Amino acid sequence: MLRPVSPAIRQYLVVTGNYWAFTLTDGALRMLVVLHFHGLGYSPLDIALLFLFYEIFGVITNLVGGWLGAHWGLNRTMNIGLALQVGALSMLLVPSTWLTVPWVMAAQALSGIAKDLNKMSAKSAIKLLVPADAQGQLYHWVAVLTGSKNALKGIGFFLGGVLLTWLGFTGAVAAMASALALVWLLSLIMLRQDLGKASSKPAFRDIVSTSRAINILSAARLFLFGARDVWFVVALPVFLSQTLGWNHGQTGGFLALWVIGYGLVQSLAPRITGTRSGVVADGRAVTGWAAALTLLPGCIALGLLYNLDPAPLLIGGLLLFGAVFAVNSALHSYLIISYARSDGVSLDVGFYYMSNALGRLLGTLLSGWLFQVAGEGSVGLQACLWASLVLLLLATVISARLPQYPRPA
């Protein structure tokens, strides 16, 4: 017979469902903006600037959002995030003449706030459902949550490309806003518990972590995600569209499949890194996997430099990069939840994901700037790949300072 689901787990499942729905719209919106505005003649740097406030406000939101989650509860921060995303999508339903760079940047700012409120709420909740001595279970649950989220984000990329082709920019945004508004209304009804509210009200100064392990992990996370986005956010989709001649559906579909595969590998990370041996990963595993990832952007860049066929080179290189990056990300996601305090977990998680957002901001700006300054095309993509290698070297060196003690699964 099936055991009854506890109220806490039911609440967490609703939070996770909200996070999944939000992730679909977030991935689709990113692909819509990149492809639509590139089609309008925007330069790569202009496109990168459209996401500037998205990333900047993500940095701020993770810091303040973790503090708000500890004060108000994670259900309230989740519902605020859903409402803000509906507002951000609605801002893009104005006449096309209003869709200037400042206006779209403002809409992306709202979307960045919304996204990180949702992420912080979902990731923090899992800490409260797993006993402290069940590290293997915690690693597994975090990997499944994070992997499924990224798989859905990949589906969102595909959805963005398809909706742009079928409905046009305005029709696609309207459809997503309507669907997410329904999810938000259901969430208001179903989310009732103040999950994650701290037993004592933390002071605002507590948003900055004092944990050495969390600070080191956060710094490594910054460079890890900067290394991904420096070539993935702007340079890669524009290269596929502009240089290889792929249409919106092909570009969106390929990147969607890449992120879906990345998410599936992420969900299998506990098996890949060896929890069956009876211990879970520590700082040594993070350092080793970061070092392995460092080799890949350089190999792809060398292949482009020596004029290998770019289509199979990028497809194969991206698949390998995605698989190794997925394991790195899963290890990071597990360790931050493991390191975080139980009372007021959202404070530590918010601080960590602030570094994550800062890395994405760095990578996004470098992606547009390097790709444009280096001359776009193959040379521009090579510049972004070499920058990725440098950022991964920094992540590897920093990761070597993480605590190195295996713990029982």
SVG drawing of the C-alpha trace seen along z (x, -y; Angstrom):
<svg xmlns="http://www.w3.org/2000/svg" viewBox="-7 -53 52 55">
<polyline fill="none" stroke="black" stroke-width="0.4" points="0.0,0.0 1.1,-3.5 2.1,-5.6 0.3,-8.9 2.3,-11.9 3.2,-14.2 2.0,-17.8 5.6,-19.1 6.3,-16.9 3.0,-17.9 4.0,-21.5 7.4,-20.8 5.9,-19.1 3.8,-22.1 6.9,-24.3 8.7,-22.0 5.8,-22.1 5.8,-25.9 9.5,-25.9 9.1,-23.6 6.4,-25.7 8.4,-28.8 11.5,-27.2 9.6,-26.4 8.7,-30.1 12.2,-31.3 14.0,-29.1 11.5,-30.0 11.7,-33.7 15.5,-33.7 15.5,-32.0 12.7,-34.3 14.6,-37.4 17.9,-36.2 16.4,-35.0 13.8,-37.8 16.1,-40.7 18.9,-39.2 16.4,-38.9 15.7,-42.6 19.3,-43.5 20.6,-43.9 24.3,-43.4 25.6,-40.6 26.6,-43.2 23.1,-44.8 21.5,-41.4 23.8,-40.8 22.8,-44.1 19.2,-43.0 20.0,-40.4 22.2,-42.8 19.5,-43.8 18.3,-40.1 21.6,-39.1 22.2,-42.2 18.9,-41.9 19.5,-38.2 22.6,-39.0 20.6,-41.4 17.5,-39.1 19.5,-36.1 21.0,-38.1 17.8,-39.8 15.5,-36.9 17.3,-34.5 16.7,-37.0 13.0,-37.4 12.6,-33.6 13.9,-33.2 11.5,-36.0 8.3,-35.3 8.5,-31.6 9.4,-30.1 5.8,-29.9 5.5,-33.7 8.7,-34.2 7.6,-31.6 4.3,-33.3 5.9,-36.7 8.3,-35.3 5.5,-33.8 3.6,-37.1 6.6,-39.1 7.3,-36.8 3.7,-37.3 4.4,-41.0 7.6,-40.7 6.0,-38.8 3.2,-41.3 5.7,-44.2 6.7,-42.6 3.1,-42.6 3.4,-46.3 3.5,-47.6 6.8,-46.7 7.9,-50.4 8.0,-50.3 10.4,-47.4 13.5,-49.5 16.6,-48.2 15.8,-50.1 12.2,-48.7 13.3,-45.1 16.1,-45.5 13.5,-46.6 11.3,-43.5 14.3,-41.3 15.1,-42.9 11.6,-41.8 12.2,-38.3 15.6,-38.0 14.1,-38.9 11.3,-36.4 13.6,-33.6 15.9,-33.8 13.1,-34.0 11.7,-30.7 15.1,-29.0 16.0,-30.0 12.6,-28.8 12.8,-25.4 16.4,-24.7 16.1,-25.8 13.0,-23.6 14.8,-20.4 17.2,-20.9 14.2,-20.8 13.0,-17.4 16.1,-15.2 17.7,-14.1 21.2,-15.5 22.8,-12.0 21.3,-11.0 23.8,-12.7 23.3,-10.2 19.6,-10.8 20.2,-14.6 22.6,-14.3 20.1,-12.2 17.2,-14.5 19.2,-17.6 20.5,-16.0 17.0,-14.9 15.5,-18.4 18.3,-20.2 18.5,-17.8 14.7,-17.9 14.7,-21.7 17.5,-21.9 15.8,-19.3 12.6,-21.5 14.7,-24.6 15.9,-22.8 12.3,-22.1 11.7,-25.8 14.5,-26.6 12.8,-24.4 9.4,-25.9 10.7,-29.4 12.0,-28.6 8.7,-26.8 6.4,-29.5 8.4,-32.2 7.9,-30.4 4.2,-29.6 2.9,-32.6 5.4,-35.3 7.0,-37.2 3.8,-38.8 1.7,-35.7 4.3,-33.5 4.7,-35.9 1.0,-36.2 0.5,-32.4 3.3,-32.0 1.9,-34.9 -1.6,-33.3 -0.3,-29.8 1.9,-31.1 -0.9,-33.3 -3.0,-30.2 -0.1,-28.5 0.2,-31.5 -3.5,-31.4 -3.3,-27.7 -0.2,-28.3 -2.0,-31.0 -4.6,-28.4 -2.4,-25.4 0.7,-26.8 -0.3,-27.3 2.6,-26.5 5.4,-28.9 8.0,-26.4 11.5,-27.6 10.7,-30.4 13.5,-30.8 12.8,-30.3 14.4,-33.7 14.3,-36.7 17.8,-37.1 19.4,-40.5 20.0,-42.0 23.7,-41.7 23.3,-37.9 22.8,-37.8 26.6,-37.6 27.9,-34.2 30.5,-33.7 31.2,-30.0 34.6,-29.5 33.3,-26.4 30.3,-28.3 32.4,-31.3 35.0,-29.1 32.2,-27.1 30.5,-30.4 33.6,-31.8 34.1,-28.6 30.5,-28.7 31.0,-32.2 33.7,-31.2 32.1,-27.9 28.9,-29.5 30.8,-32.5 32.8,-29.9 29.6,-28.3 27.7,-31.5 30.7,-33.3 30.1,-31.2 26.7,-29.7 24.4,-32.7 25.1,-35.0 28.0,-33.7 26.8,-30.1 23.2,-30.8 24.2,-33.7 27.0,-31.6 24.6,-28.7 22.1,-31.1 24.5,-33.5 27.5,-31.4 26.0,-27.9 22.7,-29.2 20.5,-27.4 16.9,-28.6 15.1,-29.5 13.6,-26.0 17.0,-24.3 18.9,-26.6 16.2,-26.4 15.8,-22.6 19.5,-21.8 20.1,-24.0 16.9,-22.5 18.2,-18.9 21.6,-19.9 20.1,-21.3 17.7,-18.3 20.6,-15.9 22.6,-18.1 19.7,-17.8 19.5,-14.0 23.2,-13.6 22.8,-15.9 20.1,-13.7 22.5,-10.7 25.5,-12.5 25.3,-10.5 25.8,-7.3 28.5,-8.8 30.5,-10.1 30.3,-6.9 27.8,-7.1 27.4,-3.3 30.8,-3.0 29.2,-4.2 30.5,-7.8 29.4,-11.1 31.5,-13.6 33.7,-16.2 36.0,-19.0 38.4,-16.6 35.7,-15.4 34.7,-19.0 38.3,-19.9 38.8,-16.8 35.7,-17.4 36.5,-21.1 39.9,-20.2 38.5,-17.8 36.0,-20.4 38.8,-22.9 40.3,-20.9 37.1,-21.0 36.7,-24.6 40.4,-24.7 39.9,-21.6 36.9,-23.1 38.7,-26.4 41.7,-24.6 39.4,-22.6 37.9,-25.9 41.4,-27.4 42.5,-24.6 39.4,-24.8 37.7,-21.5 34.1,-21.3 32.4,-23.5 29.0,-21.7 30.2,-18.2 32.9,-19.8 30.4,-22.0 27.8,-19.2 30.3,-16.7 32.1,-19.3 28.9,-20.6 27.7,-17.1 30.9,-16.3 31.0,-19.7 27.4,-19.4 27.9,-16.0 31.0,-17.1 29.5,-20.4 26.4,-18.7 28.4,-16.6 30.2,-19.8 27.0,-21.6 25.3,-18.7 28.3,-18.4 28.1,-22.2 24.3,-22.0 24.6,-19.2 27.4,-20.7 25.7,-24.1 22.6,-22.3 24.8,-20.1 26.9,-23.0 23.9,-25.3 22.5,-25.7 19.1,-24.1 17.6,-27.1 17.4,-29.9 18.7,-27.7 17.6,-30.3 20.2,-32.7 23.1,-30.4 21.5,-29.2 20.6,-32.8 24.2,-33.9 25.5,-31.0 23.2,-31.6 24.1,-35.3 27.5,-34.2 25.9,-32.0 24.0,-35.0 27.2,-37.1 28.9,-34.4 26.1,-34.4 26.3,-38.2 30.1,-38.1 29.6,-35.4 26.8,-37.1 28.6,-40.4 31.8,-38.8 29.9,-36.6 28.4,-39.6 31.5,-41.8 34.2,-39.2 32.1,-37.8 31.6,-41.3 35.0,-42.7 36.9,-39.7 34.9,-39.9 32.0,-37.5 31.9,-34.2 34.5,-31.5 37.1,-34.0 34.6,-35.5 33.5,-32.1 37.1,-31.1 37.7,-34.1 34.7,-33.2 36.0,-29.6 39.5,-30.7 37.9,-33.0 35.9,-30.0 39.1,-28.0 40.6,-30.8 37.5,-31.0 37.5,-27.2 41.1,-27.3 40.2,-29.8 37.3,-27.6 39.6,-24.6 42.2,-26.5 39.6,-27.8 37.8,-24.4 41.1,-22.9 40.6,-24.8 37.2,-23.2 37.0,-20.8 38.2,-17.3 36.6,-14.8 34.4,-11.9 31.2,-11.5 29.0,-8.3 26.1,-8.2"/>
</svg>
